Amino acid sequence: MSPSNRPPEPWNSFFKELDDAVDTTVRLDCIGGFVVTLLYGLERPTADVDVIELAPRAAAETMMELGIRGGPLHQRYRIYLDRVAVAVIPESYEVRLVEMFPGAYRNLHLMALDPYDFALSKLERNSQKDRDDVRFLARSVPFDLDILQERYTMELRWQLEIPKREDLTLQLWLDAIREDRGMDSAAGEQKGS
């Protein structure tokens, strides 16, 4: 196993201890700063792994007891697992999950949202950090804005509490991305074309 196929320390030791604590395959579906920094390359500090799904349940409970904020691994490594209770994620995200560090651990599989699902998971909260993450992904992936819009319309909008507000938020994001790209917001074409 090449060292580059493992996360940097202290993440690797943290996950190794979680992996050693279970005797069955466990999938952690991850979002947040951990994903945007370690998978997509944004340089910003993060001290937690935001998890939206842990399966199977028995192994997940073991991992959460060890890795939760204030738990033994948090005390040892100063990082922790944070189960995200309220996150609106595109409906079919599971078919697009990307494995982070494949083969690094015997039982543990760290799965991340693809960049479009990741961005859309930030839509309702829409904090400055969320907007910065989305802008970074739009530049580095780079986003196909039609895919982002379609996934929002088909898989996310119907789940939202106030869809008209999020329609506006997404439109503002798309306009900002187009502006970064030097494109006309309305037409989606390069300015001066």
MARDOZA-884121 format. One record per residue (C-alpha): residue in one letter; x, y, z negated. Coordinates in steps of 0.001 Angstrom, whole numbers, plus 500000, padded with zeros to 6 digits. Example, Ala and Ser with C-alpha at 12.3 -4.5 7.8 and 13.67 -1.06 7.14 Angstrom:
! MARDOZA-884121
+------+--------+--------+--------+
! code !      X !      Y !      Z !
+------+--------+--------+--------+
!    a ! 512300 ! 495500 ! 492200 !
!    s ! 513670 ! 498940 ! 492860 !
+------+--------+--------+--------+
This chain:
! MARDOZA-884121
+------+--------+--------+--------+
! code !      X !      Y !      Z !
+------+--------+--------+--------+
!    m ! 500000 ! 500000 ! 500000 !
!    s ! 501511 ! 503266 ! 501037 !
!    p ! 501550 ! 505982 ! 498371 !
!    s ! 499796 ! 508358 ! 500790 !
!    n ! 496736 ! 506098 ! 500735 !
!    r ! 496217 ! 506943 ! 497074 !
!    p ! 495137 ! 510216 ! 495529 !
!    p ! 497766 ! 512316 ! 493763 !
!    e ! 498232 ! 512112 ! 490018 !
!    p ! 496469 ! 512312 ! 487665 !
!    w ! 493613 ! 511161 ! 489944 !
!    n ! 495262 ! 507877 ! 490889 !
!    s ! 495827 ! 506793 ! 487267 !
!    f ! 492290 ! 507877 ! 486337 !
!    f ! 490750 ! 505814 ! 489139 !
!    k ! 493081 ! 502868 ! 488475 !
!    e ! 491791 ! 502671 ! 484903 !
!    l ! 488193 ! 502849 ! 486111 !
!    d ! 488950 ! 500142 ! 488661 !
!    d ! 490531 ! 497913 ! 486017 !
!    a ! 487462 ! 498297 ! 483759 !
!    v ! 485096 ! 496511 ! 486152 !
!    d ! 485098 ! 493079 ! 487763 !
!    t ! 482750 ! 493796 ! 490642 !
!    t ! 482755 ! 496069 ! 493668 !
!    v ! 481626 ! 499578 ! 492751 !
!    r ! 480748 ! 502407 ! 495110 !
!    l ! 480959 ! 506026 ! 493956 !
!    d ! 479328 ! 508507 ! 496346 !
!    c ! 481189 ! 511754 ! 495726 !
!    i ! 480571 ! 515417 ! 496513 !
!    g ! 481992 ! 518718 ! 495295 !
!    g ! 485463 ! 520090 ! 494793 !
!    f ! 487128 ! 516673 ! 494577 !
!    v ! 485952 ! 515832 ! 498103 !
!    v ! 486651 ! 519206 ! 499712 !
!    t ! 490173 ! 519314 ! 498249 !
!    l ! 491371 ! 515715 ! 498527 !
!    l ! 489591 ! 514644 ! 501713 !
!    y ! 489169 ! 517855 ! 503680 !
!    g ! 492268 ! 519716 ! 502475 !
!    l ! 491006 ! 522901 ! 500814 !
!    e ! 493463 ! 524087 ! 498180 !
!    r ! 491534 ! 524944 ! 495027 !
!    p ! 491557 ! 523535 ! 491511 !
!    t ! 489017 ! 520962 ! 490391 !
!    a ! 488831 ! 518863 ! 487242 !
!    d ! 485881 ! 516617 ! 488001 !
!    v ! 484429 ! 514162 ! 490473 !
!    d ! 480816 ! 515013 ! 491201 !
!    v ! 479048 ! 511690 ! 491749 !
!    i ! 475570 ! 511366 ! 493247 !
!    e ! 475409 ! 507570 ! 493275 !
!    l ! 477162 ! 504791 ! 491403 !
!    a ! 476274 ! 501215 ! 492261 !
!    p ! 475748 ! 498619 ! 490852 !
!    r ! 474146 ! 499967 ! 487673 !
!    a ! 475956 ! 497856 ! 485019 !
!    a ! 479410 ! 498669 ! 486378 !
!    a ! 478390 ! 502296 ! 486868 !
!    e ! 477467 ! 502596 ! 483205 !
!    t ! 480882 ! 501216 ! 482194 !
!    m ! 482637 ! 503700 ! 484454 !
!    m ! 480568 ! 506643 ! 483217 !
!    e ! 481266 ! 505773 ! 479562 !
!    l ! 485001 ! 505820 ! 480257 !
!    g ! 485139 ! 508682 ! 482723 !
!    i ! 482495 ! 511115 ! 481472 !
!    r ! 483427 ! 514558 ! 480150 !
!    g ! 484691 ! 514034 ! 476598 !
!    g ! 485236 ! 510310 ! 477215 !
!    p ! 488530 ! 508459 ! 476751 !
!    l ! 489809 ! 509021 ! 480307 !
!    h ! 488879 ! 512695 ! 480242 !
!    q ! 490862 ! 513063 ! 477026 !
!    r ! 493837 ! 511254 ! 478569 !
!    y ! 493879 ! 512809 ! 482074 !
!    r ! 491882 ! 516064 ! 481658 !
!    i ! 489642 ! 515086 ! 484600 !
!    y ! 486248 ! 513421 ! 484484 !
!    l ! 483240 ! 511982 ! 486313 !
!    d ! 480179 ! 514207 ! 486481 !
!    r ! 476922 ! 512523 ! 487515 !
!    v ! 475030 ! 515121 ! 489527 !
!    a ! 471350 ! 514887 ! 488656 !
!    v ! 470022 ! 517605 ! 490941 !
!    a ! 471469 ! 517644 ! 494422 !
!    v ! 469490 ! 517690 ! 497624 !
!    i ! 471331 ! 515585 ! 500181 !
!    p ! 470379 ! 514844 ! 503812 !
!    e ! 468152 ! 511785 ! 503963 !
!    s ! 470412 ! 509329 ! 505827 !
!    y ! 473734 ! 510397 ! 504290 !
!    e ! 474656 ! 506835 ! 503287 !
!    v ! 475149 ! 505694 ! 506898 !
!    r ! 477710 ! 508486 ! 507391 !
!    l ! 479746 ! 508067 ! 504203 !
!    v ! 483520 ! 508193 ! 504622 !
!    e ! 485726 ! 506082 ! 502372 !
!    m ! 488435 ! 508044 ! 500642 !
!    f ! 491661 ! 506116 ! 500028 !
!    p ! 490479 ! 502792 ! 501516 !
!    g ! 492152 ! 499783 ! 499935 !
!    a ! 493689 ! 501796 ! 497113 !
!    y ! 491738 ! 499969 ! 494410 !
!    r ! 490593 ! 496381 ! 493909 !
!    n ! 486942 ! 497123 ! 493061 !
!    l ! 486440 ! 500858 ! 493336 !
!    h ! 485363 ! 502473 ! 496598 !
!    l ! 485332 ! 506263 ! 496590 !
!    m ! 482891 ! 507408 ! 499237 !
!    a ! 482491 ! 510998 ! 500420 !
!    l ! 479786 ! 512799 ! 502319 !
!    d ! 480688 ! 513605 ! 505888 !
!    p ! 481433 ! 517328 ! 506375 !
!    y ! 477930 ! 518233 ! 507621 !
!    d ! 476154 ! 516438 ! 504762 !
!    f ! 478664 ! 517936 ! 502341 !
!    a ! 477919 ! 521444 ! 503595 !
!    l ! 474166 ! 520927 ! 503454 !
!    s ! 474436 ! 519640 ! 499874 !
!    k ! 475607 ! 523167 ! 498983 !
!    l ! 472674 ! 524980 ! 500583 !
!    e ! 470275 ! 525358 ! 497643 !
!    r ! 472870 ! 526492 ! 495122 !
!    n ! 474676 ! 528731 ! 497634 !
!    s ! 477249 ! 530089 ! 495164 !
!    q ! 480316 ! 531963 ! 496393 !
!    k ! 482376 ! 528780 ! 495916 !
!    d ! 479808 ! 526860 ! 497992 !
!    r ! 479969 ! 529430 ! 500782 !
!    d ! 483779 ! 529339 ! 500692 !
!    d ! 483724 ! 525522 ! 500945 !
!    v ! 481349 ! 525643 ! 503927 !
!    r ! 483348 ! 528340 ! 505675 !
!    f ! 486535 ! 526294 ! 505177 !
!    l ! 484885 ! 523166 ! 506610 !
!    a ! 483457 ! 525112 ! 509543 !
!    r ! 486991 ! 526233 ! 510421 !
!    s ! 488852 ! 522992 ! 509749 !
!    v ! 486445 ! 520366 ! 511146 !
!    p ! 485368 ! 522509 ! 513204 !
!    f ! 481582 ! 522271 ! 512886 !
!    d ! 479294 ! 521688 ! 515812 !
!    l ! 476609 ! 524139 ! 514713 !
!    d ! 473894 ! 522271 ! 516620 !
!    i ! 474578 ! 519136 ! 514542 !
!    l ! 474449 ! 521146 ! 511320 !
!    q ! 471131 ! 522755 ! 512334 !
!    e ! 469597 ! 519474 ! 513517 !
!    r ! 470578 ! 517570 ! 510389 !
!    y ! 469111 ! 520347 ! 508269 !
!    t ! 465843 ! 520308 ! 510211 !
!    m ! 465451 ! 516520 ! 510441 !
!    e ! 466897 ! 515259 ! 507157 !
!    l ! 466991 ! 518012 ! 504552 !
!    r ! 464388 ! 520736 ! 505036 !
!    w ! 461415 ! 518584 ! 504031 !
!    q ! 463096 ! 517844 ! 500668 !
!    l ! 463597 ! 521469 ! 499657 !
!    e ! 461521 ! 523243 ! 497041 !
!    i ! 461540 ! 526561 ! 498942 !
!    p ! 462351 ! 525697 ! 502579 !
!    k ! 461827 ! 529228 ! 503925 !
!    r ! 464528 ! 530550 ! 501577 !
!    e ! 466951 ! 527827 ! 502686 !
!    d ! 466066 ! 528502 ! 506347 !
!    l ! 467342 ! 532029 ! 505768 !
!    t ! 470415 ! 530805 ! 503870 !
!    l ! 471339 ! 528418 ! 506675 !
!    q ! 470836 ! 531167 ! 509254 !
!    l ! 473153 ! 533465 ! 507285 !
!    w ! 475758 ! 530665 ! 507129 !
!    l ! 475478 ! 530052 ! 510878 !
!    d ! 475816 ! 533774 ! 511588 !
!    a ! 478910 ! 534008 ! 509362 !
!    i ! 480501 ! 530983 ! 511080 !
!    r ! 479765 ! 532444 ! 514510 !
!    e ! 481228 ! 535766 ! 513399 !
!    d ! 484394 ! 533956 ! 512233 !
!    r ! 484588 ! 532364 ! 515664 !
!    g ! 484052 ! 535677 ! 517445 !
!    m ! 480690 ! 534516 ! 518776 !
!    d ! 477461 ! 536424 ! 519277 !
!    s ! 475158 ! 535308 ! 516431 !
!    a ! 471981 ! 535311 ! 518487 !
!    a ! 473238 ! 533557 ! 521609 !
!    g ! 475984 ! 531405 ! 520082 !
!    e ! 478329 ! 532521 ! 522880 !
!    q ! 481782 ! 534080 ! 522739 !
!    k ! 481579 ! 537855 ! 522449 !
!    g ! 482590 ! 539589 ! 525609 !
!    s ! 481726 ! 536559 ! 527794 !
+------+--------+--------+--------+
